[in-house]
Structures are given as C-alpha cells and as structure tokens.
Amino acid sequence: MTLPDFSRSFLTFRIDTLKKPPATASHKPPFSLNNARIQIDCRCVVTELETGQGHRFVLGANCKTERVGVGRDIWTEPNADFVPVFSETHFLHLKTYAKCGTDVELFGHEGRPQTDRQHGLISDAFDDVRIAVVELPAKELTTAEEIVRATLDNRSLVARTLIQSDRYVAVIDYPVKTMNANERDWIYQTDTGPILFPDLTREPEHLMAGMELAFAAFNCPEWTEFIVRSPTPVADNIDVQHYSRSIRLDCRNQVFEL
C-alpha cells in the first residue's frame, strides 16, 4: 500500500484579483497575484457507508495572517493564526485571534465581517486550487517493538486512525511528528497534530463546515484520545481557542513506516 509523504505534499491556492475580486482577504492585497503553497498536515477521507461516496479533506500547516511582498509591516493587526482546509469543491479558513469573537472587515465587502471560520465554494474565492499529495510505499508496523525501534532509528512514520459511525467511516492519515518510545518495556505513544477531527453526525454537504482541529494520542491499536480545539473561558466574557476538549474514542489505529 501507499501513504502520503507529508513532507512533500502541498496545497496551493491562487488569488488573481484581475480575474476575481478578493473574497478571503482582510486587507487590500499589495499585488494582484499570489500563489500560496502550504504543506499538508493531514488527510481525512469520510466515506458514506450506504453509497460508498467518499469526501476528501486536507489540512494545511499553520501560518499567520500577512501582507505579501511589502517593504515592512508584514503582519496584519490584529494578527491571527491561519489554518486552511480544502475539499475538492469547498474551503474552510480557520483563524485564531487573541480571543474568540474577534471579527475583521472583509476587504472589498464594506460592513461585512470576516469571521474566524470562513467557509465557501472554491470557485467563488480562488482563481485555482491545487492539492498535490505525494504517496510512497508504506509498511505497517504491527508490534510495539517494531514501532519503538522505528522511532529510535528516526524513520519517517505516518499514523492512520479509522473512526466509524452508523453512517460514515473516516480515515485520517497524518505524520507522526512526536512519538514517545520506551525500549525497556516496549511502550510507544503518539502525541501529534494538529489533525482534522470530523463531526460524523452531520449531513455530507456540511462535513467541511464541521471540521475541527485536534491532537491525537494513542498507545495501542484500539482507541485514541483526542484533545480538540474549542472555545475555552479564561475570564469573564472572554474565551480563547485552546486545545481543551478531551474525547476518547474506540477506533482503529495503525502506524506505518514510509
């Protein structure tokens, strides 16, 4: 079988304001053209059990809101963490500001706020989107000893977590960025992310809008504990986005060496 080599897999979205007015910008773009190439951090395929129809989503690496190509003052104010999610037809832009509820005006749309979860059609917002996933042959590591040895040998590892509901099966592939390894007792444990965490209670057309970010930890094939990014109160009437909601699920975990 093959699995993504996430170090060489990218999504690229192209904005050309000469062809299409900006739909996702919080400032006037300094130039009319930009191709933003972002490394892919996770691939999630949700398949409808009744029809067999699959829905693919990819998660881009975390970056910051910026002005591209300017001589100074690159970072926008207020600044936000920016994480893109794309399917074949839709996009979801997740922005994390200092506190929840921070909205900025959407450039070119006077009086219309850009929320921290902007969702829409690719065809409405971008000149082009390319998703390039490079796959390599992968060998499953079936014992804790194999996983520990591969970890300590600094081999490239990819995890696959399979979650099933009455309606869907979700296959989540992601690089193992952090792995704990114990060669005395043959114990391993992932602590890695962010990954895409799907809401399998939603209708197919609403799966994208319900995607959340999470970190995943498992030390056996049978279950995973996820820590999900959620609004978290820190003071009166002030919430921040923080990985604070712990969810334990029975699922199937596999670790592969590329």
DOLUM-438115 format. One line per 8 residues: for each residue x, y, z of C-alpha. Coordinates in pm, 1 decimal, decimal comma. Example, Ala and Ser with C-alpha at 12.3 -4.5 7.8 and 13.67 -1.06 7.14 Angstrom:
2
1230,0 -450,0 780,0 | 1367,0 -106,0 714,0
***
This chain:
258
0,0 0,0 0,0 | 98,8 364,3 -24,1 | 51,4 657,7 213,8 | 120,7 1030,6 189,9 | 471,6 1162,4 231,6 | 353,5 1474,1 410,2 | 695,6 1639,5 386,9 | 646,7 1662,0 9,0
268,7 1710,6 -10,5 | 125,4 2058,4 -63,5 | -191,0 2253,4 -131,4 | -162,0 2572,6 -334,2 | -433,9 2833,6 -365,6 | -404,8 3106,9 -628,0 | -556,8 3453,8 -595,7 | -564,9 3674,1 -906,6
-755,7 3994,5 -841,0 | -750,0 4081,1 -1212,7 | -974,1 3780,7 -1268,7 | -1177,5 3768,9 -947,0 | -1225,4 4017,8 -660,8 | -1071,1 3907,9 -329,7 | -1313,7 3701,8 -123,3 | -1099,7 3597,8 173,9
-872,9 3900,0 239,4 | -886,6 4123,1 547,4 | -670,7 4387,9 375,8 | -605,6 4519,8 26,2 | -362,6 4275,8 -141,4 | -38,3 4460,8 -225,2 | -18,0 4277,2 -559,4 | -281,4 4137,7 -793,6
-139,7 3781,8 -793,8 | -28,3 3536,7 -527,0 | 17,9 3160,5 -511,7 | 20,4 3039,3 -150,5 | 184,7 2695,6 -124,3 | 121,8 2532,1 213,3 | 241,7 2194,0 336,2 | -32,1 1939,8 405,3
-55,1 1826,3 768,7 | -341,0 1577,3 745,4 | -569,6 1399,2 501,1 | -917,5 1289,5 607,6 | -1144,5 1082,2 382,6 | -1502,7 1039,5 502,8 | -1697,2 768,9 318,1 | -2073,5 723,4 328,3
-2137,0 358,0 413,6 | -2466,5 335,9 224,8 | -2346,6 480,3 -106,3 | -1970,1 437,0 -89,7 | -1921,3 802,1 -182,7 | -1601,7 948,0 -40,3 | -1530,0 1306,0 63,8 | -1162,8 1407,8 83,8
-1036,3 1690,6 303,4 | -680,9 1815,2 351,1 | -543,0 2033,5 628,3 | -275,0 2292,3 559,7 | 4,2 2379,1 801,0 | -42,4 2662,4 1046,5 | 78,2 3006,8 937,8 | -0,5 3372,5 1017,6
-208,0 3645,8 855,3 | 26,3 3858,6 643,8 | 77,1 4114,8 368,4 | 280,9 3953,3 91,8 | 568,9 4137,6 -72,6 | 558,2 4461,9 127,9 | 866,9 4650,7 245,6 | 764,8 4647,2 611,9
465,3 4583,5 841,8 | 413,9 4232,8 706,2 | 195,4 4108,2 990,7 | -168,5 4218,5 989,3 | -316,9 4376,0 1300,4 | -494,9 4213,0 1471,7 | -288,9 3908,5 1376,9 | -425,0 3557,5 1365,1
-307,9 3201,6 1331,6 | -433,2 3083,1 993,8 | -510,0 2722,5 900,7 | -671,7 2628,7 567,0 | -885,6 2321,9 499,7 | -981,6 2221,7 145,0 | -1200,4 1962,0 -20,8 | -1239,6 1920,8 -394,6
-1503,8 2194,9 -406,4 | -1505,1 2387,8 -76,1 | -1270,8 2565,0 161,3 | -1268,4 2641,0 532,6 | -1036,0 2906,9 672,4 | -978,8 2883,2 1047,6 | -833,9 3193,6 1212,4 | -734,4 3213,5 1577,1
-715,2 3562,1 1724,9 | -617,3 3660,2 2078,3 | -975,5 3597,1 2186,8 | -1288,1 3440,3 2040,1 | -1535,4 3664,0 1862,8 | -1274,8 3890,0 1702,5 | -1400,6 3987,8 1357,9 | -1227,9 4197,0 1093,8
-1389,1 4356,4 790,1 | -1371,6 4151,5 472,8 | -1181,0 4357,7 215,9 | -1398,8 4470,6 -72,8 | -1719,1 4392,1 116,0 | -1786,4 4703,6 323,8 | -1960,3 4629,5 650,1 | -1931,8 4252,2 609,2
-1721,8 4083,7 880,1 | -1478,8 3803,0 816,5 | -1542,4 3551,2 1091,8 | -1282,2 3317,2 1237,0 | -1446,6 3030,7 1041,5 | -1490,8 3139,1 680,1 | -1644,7 2867,7 463,3 | -1741,9 2870,5 99,2
-1700,2 2745,5 -256,5 | -1351,1 2735,0 -406,0 | -1491,6 2865,3 -733,6 | -1620,9 3181,1 -559,8 | -1295,4 3268,7 -381,9 | -993,8 3147,9 -579,1 | -854,3 3153,3 -930,3 | -721,4 2799,9 -877,3
-655,6 2541,7 -605,6 | -414,2 2250,5 -645,5 | -385,3 1961,7 -399,9 | -71,1 1757,3 -459,4 | -31,6 1453,1 -234,3 | 288,6 1254,2 -291,6 | 247,9 890,6 -191,7 | 519,8 637,5 -107,5
512,2 263,9 -36,0 | 431,1 208,5 330,6 | 497,5 -85,4 563,3 | 271,1 -137,4 861,7 | 445,7 -176,5 1196,1 | 230,5 -429,3 1377,9 | 401,8 -460,3 1716,7 | 503,9 -213,5 1983,5
864,2 -329,8 1946,9 | 864,3 -253,0 1574,2 | 718,2 92,8 1638,4 | 970,6 171,6 1912,7 | 1266,7 57,2 1703,5 | 1148,9 257,4 1400,2 | 1105,0 562,6 1622,4 | 1452,8 540,7 1771,3
1600,3 481,5 1423,8 | 1444,6 814,2 1313,6 | 1240,7 658,6 1035,4 | 954,4 852,0 874,6 | 627,5 743,0 1037,5 | 266,1 800,5 935,0 | -36,1 716,3 1150,6 | -378,2 613,8 1029,4
-682,4 640,4 1255,3 | -1013,7 494,3 1142,0 | -1335,4 614,4 1307,9 | -1673,7 463,8 1222,5 | -2030,7 572,0 1292,6 | -2360,6 424,4 1180,6 | -2342,6 638,1 866,7 | -1974,1 704,0 788,3
-1623,0 573,0 812,1 | -1349,2 834,7 843,5 | -988,2 750,1 760,7 | -745,0 1008,4 899,1 | -382,4 996,5 781,1 | -122,0 1219,1 944,5 | 254,7 1237,9 1004,2 | 379,1 1130,0 1344,2
566,1 1444,5 1446,9 | 603,1 1345,1 1812,9 | 635,5 985,7 1935,0 | 726,0 863,9 2283,1 | 927,6 540,4 2284,8 | 1039,8 307,0 2563,5 | 1275,0 25,1 2454,2 | 1284,5 -131,0 2803,8
910,4 -204,7 2829,7 | 827,0 -167,7 2456,8 | 583,9 118,3 2506,9 | 503,8 382,0 2245,5 | 264,3 674,0 2244,2 | 185,0 934,9 1982,4 | 131,1 1297,8 2078,0 | 86,2 1466,2 1746,7
-115,8 1711,4 1544,5 | -295,8 1915,0 1454,6 | -517,2 1679,8 1257,9 | -868,9 1707,2 1119,9 | -1139,3 1585,7 1356,8 | -1468,4 1526,1 1170,4 | -1821,6 1555,9 1306,2 | -1981,7 1234,9 1178,5
-2331,4 1342,8 1286,6 | -2353,8 1597,2 1000,8 | -2504,9 1566,6 656,4 | -2247,0 1510,5 378,8 | -2274,9 1866,7 247,6 | -2198,9 2003,4 595,6 | -1897,1 1786,1 681,5 | -1649,7 2057,3 582,3
-1809,9 2326,3 797,3 | -1796,1 2093,4 1099,0 | -1425,5 2010,6 1082,0 | -1226,8 2085,2 1398,4 | -857,3 2075,7 1483,1 | -725,4 1821,8 1731,4 | -414,7 1647,8 1858,2 | -417,5 1268,4 1880,7
-257,6 1035,5 2134,5 | -268,6 656,2 2128,8 | -51,1 373,0 2257,5 | -243,6 75,9 2120,8 | -448,7 -9,4 1811,7 | -792,8 4,2 1980,1 | -856,2 361,9 2097,9 | -740,6 722,0 2068,9
-770,5 1019,8 2298,6 | -817,7 1344,0 2107,5 | -771,5 1691,5 2251,6 | -991,3 1918,9 2039,6 | -951,8 2291,8 1978,7 | -1253,6 2463,2 2134,3 | -1362,1 2799,8 2277,9 | -1229,8 2799,3 2634,7
-1321,4 3056,5 2904,0 | -1025,4 3235,3 3063,8 | -1202,6 3533,8 3226,0 | -1548,5 3688,8 3249,9 | -1691,6 3712,9 2897,9 | -1355,7 3618,9 2742,6 | -1299,8 3291,3 2558,7 | -990,7 3180,5 2369,2
-942,8 2898,5 2121,9 | -747,9 2630,7 2306,3 | -697,8 2254,2 2281,0 | -909,8 2181,9 2586,3 | -1186,1 1932,2 2496,7 | -1072,3 1574,2 2556,3 | -1255,6 1299,4 2365,3 | -1177,0 927,9 2387,8
-1298,8 709,7 2100,7 | -1285,9 340,8 2026,8 | -1130,0 326,1 1681,6 | -855,5 154,3 1482,1 | -500,5 289,1 1486,8 | -213,3 187,3 1263,7 | 146,4 307,2 1239,9 | 336,2 283,3 912,1
695,5 334,9 807,8 | 736,7 505,1 470,8
***
